Amino acid sequence: MAGTVPTGRQPELVRRLGTGDAVVIGLGSMIGAGIFAALAPAAAAAGSGLLLSLAVAAAVAYCNATSSARLAARYPASGGTYVYGRERLGAFWGYLAGWAFVVGKTASCAAMALTVGAYLWPGQAHAVAVAAVVVLTAVNYTGVQKSAWLTRVIVTVVLAVLAAVVVSCLTSGAADPSRLDVGTDAHWTGVLQAAGLLFFAFAGYARIATLGEEVRDPARTIPRAIPLALGLTLVVYAAVATAVLTVLGPDRLADTPAPLTAAATAAGPWGQAGAGWLVPVVRAGAAVAALGSLLALILGVSRTTLAMARDRHLPHALAAVHPRFKVPHRAELAVGTVVAVLAGTADLRGAIGFSSFGVLVYYALANASAWTLTPAEGRPPRLVPAVGLTGCLLLACTLPVSSVISGAAVLTVGAAAYALRAGPRR
């Protein structure tokens, strides 16, 4: 039967993560990606409607988070929507969700690695990006508890830096609240496209679901951790976006590759003239945030790779679990290798658009899976998966044309590979 769980004995991971660990991993994924990578291209698309785009992205993300939390509590295994789609919709849809996640989030990994390079050493961004991937893959290899501990440190540092930026901007003489007004440059197509790009940042709560096999008491922990991580991230996003817009305005925000650095330069610390010590602190914070996001992303992609390898949709050798560290070490090495290659060759903004398309398809399938739950299985209100599914498909279609074409092409290749593999058995 297409939707059944494989009956053979599989290598098992260890449940070590509590609610706090899961929330921190989600925060590490979302905050680094959104503030330092997606804010400027989103402003370029939405103009003065940037905050509207943030609200749209948050609404869709809430629906996705609710659907994912209910499904993860029902199916607490590594793989996220790959598992949910397989169990609720059939083997092909589970495979397609897993494929969309792996390719989309692999692009996200490359984007985060390139963000590290752009802030630390702009002239050698690709080389720094590759080095970051190698180091963090080694960290993940030694165990998920070390990854959670390091992510906790990174999130603390980044939140402190962002708080300094917000206070500096809002207390600066350069701040102009009128820059928050929605002007004639804001059109619904641009607002939706920006929401799709910002969704790239909100999708970090998927790390919590894909780590379901390593979470203690998943039926309680996951439904608590996902909305908590999402809510905290939304508060941070709204505060930072508002503060930066009041100083730079939408046009300057869209034109700068490092918007928080530009805002710190324009505002100065706590309203004083000149950026002083805050600019280098912001640069360091951006690099640390991207490292935290990259760490959690590699963690999540490797777990979905593990789940697909268990079902032989990817090479079965990738399903191995290290006897000492209890991690999917071959999957982590394979993901790290692919990401390192992309980080050495990819374009940052192109990677964000491509990733957003894949992730939106992934969550569309998560909402479709949640729709099939019964009340006894913890189904959310019907409106939640309906809005989530519609919102994901709408935002995916309004992304930049190049992202839609390339994303659809890669999904088609994945579907064709599945058909070729399954065809002889039909």
JOSULZI-V811308 format. One record per residue. N is the residue number from 0. RES is the residue in one small letter. SS is DSSP state (helix for helix, strand for strand, loop for the rest). PHI is phi in degrees with one decimal (999 if undefined). NEAR is the number of other C-alpha atoms within 8 Angstrom. Layout:
n	res	ss	phi	near
N	RES	SS	PHI	NEAR
N	RES	SS	PHI	NEAR
//
This chain:
n	res	ss	phi	near
0	m	loop	999	3
1	a	loop	-62.7	7
2	g	loop	-94.6	10
3	t	loop	-84.4	7
4	v	loop	-80.3	5
5	p	loop	-54.9	5
6	t	loop	-90.1	4
7	g	loop	-67.6	4
8	r	loop	-69.1	4
9	q	loop	-111.8	5
10	p	loop	-59.5	7
11	e	loop	-109.1	6
12	l	loop	-92.5	9
13	v	loop	-105.3	7
14	r	loop	-82.4	8
15	r	loop	-119.9	8
16	l	strand	-93.8	11
17	g	loop	-94.9	9
18	t	helix	-60.6	10
19	g	helix	-60.8	8
20	d	helix	-61.2	11
21	a	helix	-64.3	14
22	v	helix	-62.7	13
23	v	helix	-64.4	13
24	i	helix	-62.8	14
25	g	helix	-64.2	17
26	l	helix	-62.7	15
27	g	helix	-61.7	17
28	s	helix	-72.4	19
29	m	helix	-81.3	15
30	i	helix	-64.8	14
31	g	helix	-62.6	18
32	a	helix	-68.6	15
33	g	helix	-69.6	14
34	i	helix	-72.6	11
35	f	helix	-100.3	14
36	a	helix	-124.0	11
37	a	helix	-98.9	14
38	l	helix	-65.2	12
39	a	helix	-67.1	14
40	p	helix	-62.6	11
41	a	helix	-66.9	15
42	a	helix	-64.8	16
43	a	helix	-63.4	13
44	a	helix	-81.8	10
45	a	helix	-94.0	17
46	g	helix	61.9	13
47	s	helix	-73.5	15
48	g	helix	-91.8	14
49	l	helix	-58.6	13
50	l	helix	-67.4	10
51	l	helix	-64.1	8
52	s	helix	-62.3	14
53	l	helix	-61.3	12
54	a	helix	-66.3	8
55	v	helix	-64.3	10
56	a	helix	-60.5	13
57	a	helix	-66.6	11
58	a	helix	-64.8	8
59	v	helix	-65.5	12
60	a	helix	-63.5	13
61	y	helix	-61.9	10
62	c	helix	-61.5	13
63	n	helix	-63.8	14
64	a	helix	-64.4	12
65	t	helix	-64.4	13
66	s	helix	-62.1	14
67	s	helix	-64.9	15
68	a	helix	-64.4	12
69	r	helix	-65.4	13
70	l	helix	-69.8	11
71	a	helix	-66.0	17
72	a	helix	-67.0	12
73	r	helix	-77.2	9
74	y	loop	-127.4	9
75	p	loop	-80.6	11
76	a	loop	-129.0	11
77	s	loop	-62.7	15
78	g	loop	128.3	17
79	g	loop	59.9	15
80	t	helix	-66.9	14
81	y	helix	-57.3	16
82	v	helix	-72.8	13
83	y	helix	-61.9	15
84	g	helix	-62.8	17
85	r	helix	-63.7	16
86	e	helix	-76.4	13
87	r	helix	-100.9	10
88	l	loop	-113.2	12
89	g	loop	125.4	11
90	a	helix	-60.5	11
91	f	helix	-63.6	8
92	w	helix	-68.4	12
93	g	helix	-64.4	16
94	y	helix	-60.2	14
95	l	helix	-63.0	13
96	a	helix	-63.6	14
97	g	helix	-62.6	15
98	w	helix	-63.0	10
99	a	helix	-61.4	13
100	f	helix	-66.7	13
101	v	helix	-62.5	11
102	v	helix	-72.4	10
103	g	helix	-66.9	14
104	k	helix	-78.6	13
105	t	helix	-64.5	14
106	a	helix	-64.3	14
107	s	helix	-61.7	13
108	c	helix	-58.4	12
109	a	helix	-63.0	16
110	a	helix	-62.3	16
111	m	helix	-68.3	14
112	a	helix	-63.1	17
113	l	helix	-68.5	14
114	t	helix	-64.5	16
115	v	helix	-56.6	17
116	g	helix	-64.0	16
117	a	helix	-64.2	11
118	y	helix	-87.5	12
119	l	helix	-79.0	11
120	w	loop	-154.8	9
121	p	helix	-53.7	8
122	g	helix	-70.9	5
123	q	helix	-129.2	9
124	a	helix	-59.9	14
125	h	helix	-67.4	11
126	a	helix	-65.7	9
127	v	helix	-64.4	14
128	a	helix	-61.5	17
129	v	helix	-62.6	13
130	a	helix	-61.7	9
131	a	helix	-62.2	11
132	v	helix	-62.1	13
133	v	helix	-62.2	10
134	v	helix	-65.6	8
135	l	helix	-73.3	10
136	t	helix	-62.5	13
137	a	helix	-64.9	8
138	v	helix	-62.7	10
139	n	helix	-62.2	14
140	y	helix	-62.6	13
141	t	loop	-84.9	9
142	g	loop	133.9	11
143	v	helix	-70.1	10
144	q	helix	-65.0	8
145	k	helix	-64.4	10
146	s	helix	-62.9	12
147	a	helix	-64.7	12
148	w	helix	-63.7	9
149	l	helix	-65.0	9
150	t	helix	-62.9	14
151	r	helix	-61.1	12
152	v	helix	-63.5	8
153	i	helix	-63.1	13
154	v	helix	-60.3	13
155	t	helix	-60.6	8
156	v	helix	-63.1	10
157	v	helix	-64.9	13
158	l	helix	-62.0	8
159	a	helix	-65.0	8
160	v	helix	-64.7	11
161	l	helix	-64.8	10
162	a	helix	-62.0	8
163	a	helix	-63.9	10
164	v	helix	-65.2	16
165	v	helix	-61.8	12
166	v	helix	-63.0	9
167	s	helix	-61.5	14
168	c	helix	-69.6	20
169	l	helix	-71.3	9
170	t	loop	-101.0	9
171	s	loop	-82.6	13
172	g	loop	-68.5	6
173	a	loop	-80.6	10
174	a	loop	-71.1	12
175	d	loop	-134.1	7
176	p	helix	-58.7	7
177	s	helix	-65.8	6
178	r	helix	-68.7	11
179	l	helix	-84.3	10
180	d	loop	-67.0	7
181	v	loop	-79.5	8
182	g	loop	-103.1	7
183	t	loop	-73.1	5
184	d	loop	-78.7	9
185	a	loop	-92.2	12
186	h	loop	-116.4	9
187	w	helix	-61.9	6
188	t	helix	-66.5	7
189	g	helix	-67.7	11
190	v	helix	-62.6	15
191	l	helix	-68.1	14
192	q	helix	-63.5	15
193	a	helix	-64.1	18
194	a	helix	-61.8	14
195	g	helix	-63.0	15
196	l	helix	-69.0	15
197	l	helix	-69.5	15
198	f	helix	-62.3	13
199	f	helix	-50.4	15
200	a	helix	-82.0	15
201	f	helix	-70.2	14
202	a	helix	-73.6	11
203	g	helix	-64.4	12
204	y	helix	-65.5	15
205	a	helix	-61.8	11
206	r	helix	-58.1	14
207	i	helix	-66.3	14
208	a	helix	-68.0	15
209	t	helix	-71.3	14
210	l	loop	-95.4	14
211	g	helix	-54.7	16
212	e	helix	-79.6	11
213	e	helix	-114.8	11
214	v	strand	-102.2	14
215	r	loop	-73.2	9
216	d	loop	47.4	6
217	p	helix	-60.7	12
218	a	helix	-61.8	10
219	r	helix	-101.2	8
220	t	helix	-67.9	12
221	i	helix	-65.3	17
222	p	helix	-60.9	14
223	r	helix	-80.9	9
224	a	helix	-70.4	13
225	i	helix	-64.2	15
226	p	helix	-65.5	11
227	l	helix	-65.8	9
228	a	helix	-62.8	13
229	l	helix	-65.6	15
230	g	helix	-63.7	8
231	l	helix	-62.9	9
232	t	helix	-66.0	12
233	l	helix	-61.2	9
234	v	helix	-60.1	8
235	v	helix	-63.7	9
236	y	helix	-58.8	11
237	a	helix	-63.1	10
238	a	helix	-65.5	9
239	v	helix	-69.1	12
240	a	helix	-60.5	10
241	t	helix	-63.6	10
242	a	helix	-63.3	13
243	v	helix	-68.0	15
244	l	helix	-63.5	12
245	t	helix	-65.6	16
246	v	helix	-94.3	14
247	l	helix	-96.6	12
248	g	helix	77.6	12
249	p	helix	-64.1	13
250	d	helix	-68.3	10
251	r	helix	-65.8	8
252	l	helix	-62.4	14
253	a	helix	-68.8	14
254	d	helix	-86.8	8
255	t	loop	-99.9	9
256	p	loop	-75.0	6
257	a	loop	-132.1	9
258	p	helix	-63.1	13
259	l	helix	-71.3	10
260	t	helix	-65.2	10
261	a	helix	-63.0	10
262	a	helix	-66.7	13
263	a	helix	-64.4	16
264	t	helix	-64.8	10
265	a	helix	-71.5	11
266	a	helix	-87.8	19
267	g	loop	75.9	16
268	p	helix	-66.5	17
269	w	helix	54.5	10
270	g	helix	83.4	12
271	q	loop	-81.1	9
272	a	loop	-71.2	7
273	g	loop	83.2	9
274	a	loop	-78.2	13
275	g	loop	56.2	7
276	w	loop	-76.2	7
277	l	helix	-70.1	12
278	v	helix	-62.1	11
279	p	helix	-62.7	7
280	v	helix	-65.0	9
281	v	helix	-63.9	14
282	r	helix	-60.9	11
283	a	helix	-65.4	10
284	g	helix	-63.3	11
285	a	helix	-62.5	14
286	a	helix	-64.4	13
287	v	helix	-64.9	13
288	a	helix	-61.8	16
289	a	helix	-65.0	15
290	l	helix	-63.6	14
291	g	helix	-63.1	15
292	s	helix	-64.1	15
293	l	helix	-62.5	14
294	l	helix	-58.4	14
295	a	helix	-71.0	15
296	l	helix	-64.5	14
297	i	helix	-60.1	15
298	l	helix	-60.1	12
299	g	helix	-69.7	12
300	v	helix	-63.3	13
301	s	helix	-65.5	12
302	r	helix	-72.2	14
303	t	helix	-68.7	16
304	t	helix	-60.3	15
305	l	helix	-57.9	15
306	a	helix	-63.4	13
307	m	helix	-69.7	14
308	a	helix	-68.6	14
309	r	helix	-58.3	12
310	d	loop	-92.4	9
311	r	loop	65.0	8
312	h	loop	-82.0	10
313	l	loop	-126.4	10
314	p	loop	-50.2	8
315	h	helix	-62.7	11
316	a	helix	-60.2	7
317	l	helix	-74.5	15
318	a	helix	-83.9	15
319	a	loop	-66.5	12
320	v	loop	-113.2	12
321	h	loop	-62.7	9
322	p	loop	-64.9	5
323	r	loop	-95.7	4
324	f	loop	-85.9	8
325	k	loop	58.2	11
326	v	loop	-127.8	11
327	p	loop	-76.3	15
328	h	helix	-66.3	11
329	r	helix	-69.3	11
330	a	helix	-63.1	14
331	e	helix	-64.9	14
332	l	helix	-66.3	10
333	a	helix	-65.6	9
334	v	helix	-62.7	12
335	g	helix	-59.5	12
336	t	helix	-66.2	8
337	v	helix	-63.9	9
338	v	helix	-63.8	13
339	a	helix	-60.9	14
340	v	helix	-64.2	9
341	l	helix	-64.7	10
342	a	helix	-63.1	14
343	g	loop	-82.2	10
344	t	loop	-133.3	7
345	a	loop	-83.0	10
346	d	loop	-103.7	7
347	l	helix	-61.4	10
348	r	helix	-68.6	8
349	g	helix	-64.4	9
350	a	helix	-65.1	13
351	i	helix	-64.5	14
352	g	helix	-63.9	12
353	f	helix	-62.9	14
354	s	helix	-62.5	15
355	s	helix	-59.2	14
356	f	helix	-62.3	15
357	g	helix	-61.9	14
358	v	helix	-69.9	14
359	l	helix	-65.5	13
360	v	helix	-63.1	13
361	y	helix	-56.6	14
362	y	helix	-76.9	13
363	a	helix	-59.4	13
364	l	helix	-70.8	13
365	a	helix	-63.1	14
366	n	helix	-66.7	16
367	a	helix	-62.1	12
368	s	helix	-67.6	13
369	a	helix	-63.9	14
370	w	helix	-58.4	10
371	t	loop	-83.4	8
372	l	loop	-65.3	10
373	t	loop	-93.2	7
374	p	helix	-56.0	7
375	a	helix	-67.5	5
376	e	helix	-91.6	7
377	g	loop	87.0	9
378	r	loop	-60.7	13
379	p	loop	-73.3	11
380	p	loop	-52.4	6
381	r	helix	-54.6	8
382	l	helix	-62.1	6
383	v	helix	-64.5	12
384	p	helix	-67.3	16
385	a	helix	-66.1	11
386	v	helix	-66.5	10
387	g	helix	-61.9	15
388	l	helix	-62.4	13
389	t	helix	-62.4	9
390	g	helix	-63.9	9
391	c	helix	-61.8	13
392	l	helix	-66.5	11
393	l	helix	-64.9	8
394	l	helix	-65.5	13
395	a	helix	-61.8	13
396	c	helix	-73.8	7
397	t	loop	-96.7	11
398	l	loop	-65.7	15
399	p	loop	-50.7	8
400	v	helix	-55.7	7
401	s	helix	-61.9	6
402	s	helix	-68.5	12
403	v	helix	-65.2	13
404	i	helix	-65.8	8
405	s	helix	-66.8	9
406	g	helix	-64.6	11
407	a	helix	-63.7	8
408	a	helix	-64.2	8
409	v	helix	-67.3	8
410	l	helix	-64.1	11
411	t	helix	-63.8	8
412	v	helix	-60.6	8
413	g	helix	-62.4	10
414	a	helix	-64.0	9
415	a	helix	-64.6	8
416	a	helix	-63.1	8
417	y	helix	-64.4	11
418	a	helix	-64.2	8
419	l	helix	-63.6	8
420	r	helix	-70.7	7
421	a	helix	-84.7	8
422	g	helix	-53.4	7
423	p	loop	-60.7	6
424	r	loop	-87.8	4
425	r	loop	-83.8	4
//
